[in-house]
Amino acid sequence: QVQLVESGGGSVQAGGSLTLSCVASGNLGTSNTMSWFRQSDGAQRRELVALMSNGGSAVYGQSMQDRFPISLDDATVKLDMTNLKPPHPAVYYCKIDVWAAPSLSHEFWGQGTQVNVSS
């Protein structure tokens, strides 16, 4: 079993910054991919960026917005969000895919952390 605990959300003014953190624990296997997703009210959960634990470059989603640096240190993945723009109420989720085989993974989600940006 894997647990993900997110933190770092909150309310900021336009142009402000937040760093989201996600700490993974449990059976993380030898290879996993950690990702950040964003979900606004009434919208689908959208993948922002993913990063594999065994190196490689970050893979960003299609949207040119919300492209923030991701970093991984041990079992903690961070998303450094800067110059945040309103309206921005959204919940950010952390996900981990634990790879059991090249085409077989088990996914686990965090509980989400709320981000609000006021003008």
Phi, psi and omega in degrees: 000147182235139175241141177235130179236117181262154176203170175105351178289172179162197181245131178224165174273162179308137182089353181281179184227152173215145172245117178270140178235149177220118180256124180259142176215163181105207182276093185269358179067190180262348180214129177210163177238129179248139187223158171243137178236158179230138178222121174264164179303131175077000182248162176285154175291129187241133180284132179264311186198149178226151181213131179275149183287338184262026175101184183100170182274157175291145178247118185264153177290178186290328184293139178278348175275165176057035176264096182244153179295140175245145178219152181229125179227109184060244182249023179242124177250138183236153176232113183268102184260125180233161178050050181291142185241142173276169343287139191219028177291120181203158174252131178257131182243144173257139177227146173234134172254117177264117185275119175269335179202167183307329181239020182227119178224158175245129183253146179223146183241150170277178184277347180094151176224133187277138175234128177235137179234123180254152181274000000 
